[in-house]
Amino acid sequence: MAKEHTKDLVKFLKPFSPEIKETVLWLRDFVWEKYPGTNELIYDNYNALAFGWSPTDKVGHTFCSIAVGRTSKNIHFGFYWGSEIADPKKMLLGNGNQYRYILVKSKEEFPIAYIIRLLKDAHQNSLSKVKDKKQLVHGLTITKSISAVKRSLKAKPAKPVKKASKKK
């Protein structure tokens, strides 16, 4: 399976709005066009639908990813080892030990030129983490996990209706 394999991803995107689907698939095409020899790893998890690109089939070698929150509906374009790449414009969010991302509001606001620069650094960093070159595989789409239960927005309890009191 490769870039052309979208069956699982399209199925996993069903709960999301058409606008989110369009943006996510556009971002996917953007990465595949730049890194066609890498592998797409898909995780349909409880909190989010996430997929990323790796030179191997290992999540630890992932250099970039796209995630859509199930309740927030936020789209993250992230870097698995983002803390290890230069971010001169300080656009990346996150302050943990590893992951950094930008919040994608629309295709029009996506900083393509800057992200291309970050992708280059992130990809090189990822390749440096592959110690056994036999692990390298090329151009696959791999569904790594599917959670049986997905998080959803909780319905707010209905407010009790106050009964009008009769005045005596």
Residue, then its C-alpha position, 0 to 999 in steps of 0.5 A: m500500500a502507498k500514497e494511493h491507499t486512502k481507504d482506511l484514512v477516508k473511513f477514519l475521517k468520516p466523523f469529521s466535517p468536510e472542511i477538516k477532511e479537505t484540509v487533512l487530505w491536502l496536508r497529506d498530499f503536501v507531505w507525500e509529494k515532498y517525501p514519496g519514499t517514506n511510509e505513512l503510519i496511521y493511528d485511529n486512536y481514542n482521542a485523535l486520528a493521527f498519522g505520520w511519516s517515517p523512513t521505517d515502520k517505527v513510530g520512533h522514526t516519525f519525522c512529521s505527523i498530522a493529528v485531528g482531535r476528536t473533541s477539539k477538532n483541532i488539526h495539528f501539523g507536528f514534528y515527532w522530534g520537534s524539540e530537536i529541530a531549529d525553529p527560528k521563527k518560533m512558530l512551533l507550539g509545545n514545550g515537552n521533551q519531544y513533540r512540537y506542532i503548529l495549529v492548522k486553521s486553514k490551507e491559506e494560512f499554512p506557512i508552506a515555505y517555512i514548513i518545507r524548511l522544518l520538514k527537511d531538518a526533521h527528516q534528516n534528524s529522523l534518518s539519523k535515528v535509524k541505526d539499522k539501515k535494513q529497517l528502511v522501507h519505502g512508500l508504504t501506508i500502514t494502519k498501526s492501530i485502531s481503537a475500538v472506542k472513540r472519544s466523543l463530545k459529551a452531551k450537556p445535561a438538559k437544564p431543568v425547566k422551571k415550572a411557573s408557580k401560581k400566585k394565590 
